[in-house]
Amino acid sequence: MNGDGISDLAIGASGDYEDLGWPIGSVTILYGSASGLNGNGGGQRFSKETPGVPGSGGWFDVAVDDYPDAFGYELTLGDFNADGKADLAVGAPGAPVNYDGIRKMNAGTVNVLYSDGSAIGTVGAVEVTQATPGIPGVPGHFDWLGDVVTSGDANGDGAWELAVFSEGDGYVTVVPGSSSGLMYGSAKGWTQDSPGIPGVPEDWDLWGNSLQFQDIKGTGRHSLIVGANGENNFRGAFTVIHSTSTGLTGT
């Protein structure tokens, strides 16, 4: 995250209640050094109550199946703006989203925090929802956007892409990176109905319930592996979406 060539660690605590006295979730960052991870005053902690982090720790009522935000339930580190330093994306699948004047409970959000060169900062931080222009779909109850997040460089340009699963919608959204950061207006939703993708969408397939980018072909471009642990009556399956210089393709 600070470009020193030593790996750092981001840790989600989706039930953390330190900020407001109820579980809104948090992420702790420990930076690597020649002697190992530095947790003695050299770390950072973020929640939706941290100044500069978009959003807020929402109220909830489990009696009506309205669950806590769970900020930090899933997270990924990826260089979204090709500056050679990792940025942070944090899923909060239980977070509510206000849409058309209605509070959509458990719609889900993803917060993106960029490295400022020496650490993760809040300048340019964004809270992404299905109400964000360009993101496929619309916020709905129990969409759980951010239930799974991962990142990788699908087109080999050095700016990593962000992939996000929305369980209630049953598809995976991929947001391309660029020198100026993630381009939400160019996001694309992938399902088993997408051209070239094998299979058909079925209830409880959970296509996207696990995600991983890997350079499978050794081209310098990452393919996306999509797990579907509910496929074929929970026998499970995975799909590999390969990539070209323009990004992922069903070909």
C-alpha positions in Angstrom: 0.0 0.0 0.0 2.9 2.4 0.5 5.1 1.1 -2.4 8.0 0.0 -0.4 8.0 -3.5 -1.9 7.0 -5.2 1.4 3.5 -6.7 1.6 1.0 -5.2 4.0 -2.1 -6.7 5.7 -5.7 -5.6 5.8 -8.0 -7.2 8.4 -11.8 -7.0 8.4 -13.8 -7.0 11.7 -17.4 -6.9 10.4 -18.9 -7.1 13.9 -16.8 -4.3 15.4 -18.9 -2.0 17.6 -16.3 0.3 19.0 -17.5 3.5 17.2 -21.2 3.6 18.0 -21.8 0.8 20.5 -23.4 -1.5 17.9 -21.8 -3.6 15.2 -21.0 -1.4 12.2 -17.7 -3.1 11.3 -14.1 -1.9 10.7 -10.9 -2.6 8.8 -7.4 -2.6 10.4 -4.3 -2.1 8.3 -0.9 -3.3 9.4 2.2 -2.3 7.4 5.0 -4.6 6.6 8.6 -3.8 7.5 12.0 -5.5 7.4 11.2 -6.9 10.8 7.6 -7.9 10.0 4.2 -6.4 10.5 4.1 -3.2 12.5 1.2 -3.2 14.9 2.8 -0.9 17.5 1.3 2.4 16.6 2.1 2.0 12.9 -1.3 0.7 11.8 -4.6 2.3 10.7 -8.2 1.6 11.4 -11.2 2.6 9.3 -14.9 2.4 9.7 -17.8 4.3 8.1 -17.5 6.7 11.1 -13.9 7.5 10.3 -13.6 11.1 9.0 -13.4 11.1 5.2 -14.9 7.6 4.8 -18.2 8.0 2.9 -21.4 6.7 4.5 -22.3 6.1 8.1 -22.9 3.2 10.5 -26.5 2.5 9.8 -29.1 1.5 12.4 -30.7 -1.9 12.0 -33.5 -4.1 13.3 -32.9 -7.8 13.2 -36.5 -8.4 14.2 -37.5 -7.5 10.7 -34.4 -9.2 9.1 -32.6 -5.8 8.8 -29.0 -6.7 9.6 -25.9 -4.7 10.6 -23.8 -3.1 7.8 -20.9 -5.6 8.3 -18.3 -3.2 6.9 -15.2 -5.3 6.4 -17.1 -8.5 5.8 -15.1 -8.8 2.5 -12.1 -6.7 1.3 -9.5 -6.7 -1.4 -6.3 -4.8 -2.1 -5.7 -3.8 -5.8 -3.9 -1.0 -7.7 -7.0 0.6 -9.2 -5.1 3.7 -10.5 -1.9 2.1 -11.7 0.4 4.2 -9.4 2.2 1.1 -8.2 0.5 1.2 -4.8 -2.4 -1.0 -3.6 -5.8 0.6 -2.9 -8.5 -0.8 -0.6 -12.1 -1.9 -1.4 -14.3 -2.9 1.5 -17.7 -4.7 1.2 -20.5 -3.9 3.6 -23.2 -6.3 2.4 -25.7 -5.5 5.2 -25.6 -1.7 4.7 -28.9 0.0 3.7 -29.2 2.2 0.7 -31.8 5.0 0.3 -33.3 4.7 -3.2 -36.4 6.5 -4.5 -37.1 7.7 -1.0 -37.2 4.1 0.4 -34.6 2.6 2.7 -33.5 -0.6 1.0 -32.3 -2.8 3.9 -29.3 -5.1 3.3 -28.8 -3.6 -0.2 -25.0 -3.5 0.4 -22.2 -1.0 -0.3 -18.5 -1.1 -1.3 -16.2 1.6 -0.1 -13.0 2.3 -2.1 -10.1 4.0 -0.4 -7.0 5.0 -2.4 -3.4 5.0 -1.3 -2.0 8.5 -0.8 1.5 7.2 -1.5 2.5 6.4 2.0 -0.6 4.8 3.5 -4.3 4.3 2.7 -6.0 7.7 2.7 -9.5 9.1 2.3 -9.0 11.6 -0.5 -11.1 10.6 -3.4 -12.8 7.9 -1.3 -16.1 6.6 -2.8 -19.0 4.6 -1.5 -20.3 2.5 -4.3 -23.9 1.2 -4.4 -26.2 0.1 -7.2 -27.5 3.7 -7.2 -24.0 4.8 -8.3 -24.3 5.9 -12.0 -23.0 3.1 -14.3 -23.3 0.3 -11.7 -25.7 -2.4 -13.1 -29.0 -2.9 -11.3 -30.9 -0.9 -8.6 -30.6 -1.2 -4.9 -33.1 -3.7 -3.4 -33.8 -5.4 -0.1 -31.4 -8.3 0.5 -29.2 -7.6 -2.6 -26.1 -8.0 -0.3 -23.8 -6.1 -2.7 -20.2 -6.5 -1.5 -20.9 -10.0 -0.2 -17.7 -11.0 -2.1 -15.1 -8.6 -3.6 -11.8 -9.3 -5.4 -9.4 -7.4 -7.7 -7.0 -8.1 -10.6 -5.7 -6.7 -13.8 -7.8 -8.1 -16.5 -6.5 -6.1 -19.5 -2.8 -5.8 -18.4 -2.7 -2.0 -18.3 -1.5 -1.9 -14.7 -4.8 -0.5 -13.4 -6.6 -3.2 -11.6 -10.3 -4.1 -12.0 -12.7 -4.6 -9.1 -15.2 -7.5 -9.1 -18.2 -7.5 -6.7 -20.8 -10.1 -6.1 -24.4 -9.2 -5.4 -26.1 -12.3 -4.0 -29.6 -11.0 -4.2 -29.2 -10.2 -7.9 -27.2 -13.3 -8.8 -24.5 -11.5 -10.8 -21.0 -10.3 -10.7 -20.2 -6.6 -11.4 -16.7 -5.8 -12.8 -15.5 -2.2 -12.6 -12.5 -1.4 -14.8 -9.5 0.5 -13.4 -7.7 3.5 -15.0 -5.0 6.0 -14.3 -7.6 8.1 -12.6 -9.1 5.2 -10.6 -12.1 3.0 -11.0 -14.5 3.8 -13.8 -17.9 3.1 -12.5 -19.6 4.3 -15.7 -17.9 1.5 -17.6 -18.9 -1.3 -15.2 -20.4 -4.5 -16.6 -22.6 -7.1 -15.0 -21.8 -10.8 -15.7 -24.2 -13.7 -15.3 -24.6 -17.1 -16.9 -26.8 -15.4 -19.4 -23.8 -13.3 -20.6 -22.6 -14.1 -24.1 -20.2 -17.0 -24.1 -20.7 -17.9 -20.4 -21.6 -21.6 -20.0 -24.8 -22.7 -18.2 -28.0 -20.9 -17.3 -28.9 -18.9 -14.2 -30.9 -20.9 -11.7 -32.2 -20.2 -8.2 -29.5 -20.9 -5.6 -26.6 -21.3 -8.1 -24.8 -18.6 -6.1 -22.7 -17.9 -9.3 -20.2 -15.4 -7.9 -20.2 -16.6 -4.3 -16.4 -16.9 -4.6 -14.2 -14.8 -6.9 -10.5 -14.8 -7.8 -8.4 -13.1 -10.4 -5.4 -15.2 -11.7 -3.0 -15.0 -14.6 -3.9 -18.5 -15.8 -2.5 -18.2 -19.3 0.8 -16.4 -18.4 -0.1 -13.4 -20.5 0.2 -10.8 -17.8 -3.6 -10.5 -17.9 -5.8 -11.9 -15.1 -8.7 -14.2 -15.9 -11.6 -14.2 -13.5 -12.6 -17.4 -11.7 -16.2 -17.4 -10.6 -17.3 -20.0 -8.1 -20.9 -21.3 -7.9 -21.2 -23.6 -4.9 -24.9 -24.0 -5.5 -24.7 -25.2 -9.1 -26.2 -28.6 -9.9 -28.0 -29.1 -6.6 -25.1 -27.8 -4.6 -22.5 -30.1 -6.2 -20.8 -26.8 -7.2 -18.9 -25.6 -10.2 -16.6 -22.8 -11.3 -16.4 -20.7 -14.5 -13.2 -19.2 -15.9 -13.7 -15.9 -17.8 -10.5 -15.2 -19.8 -9.2 -11.8 -20.8 -7.9 -9.8 -23.7 -6.2 -6.4 -24.0 -9.7 -4.8 -23.7 -10.7 -6.8 -20.6 -12.8 -9.9 -19.8 -14.5 -11.7 -22.6 -17.0 -14.5 -22.9 -15.1 -15.9 -25.9 
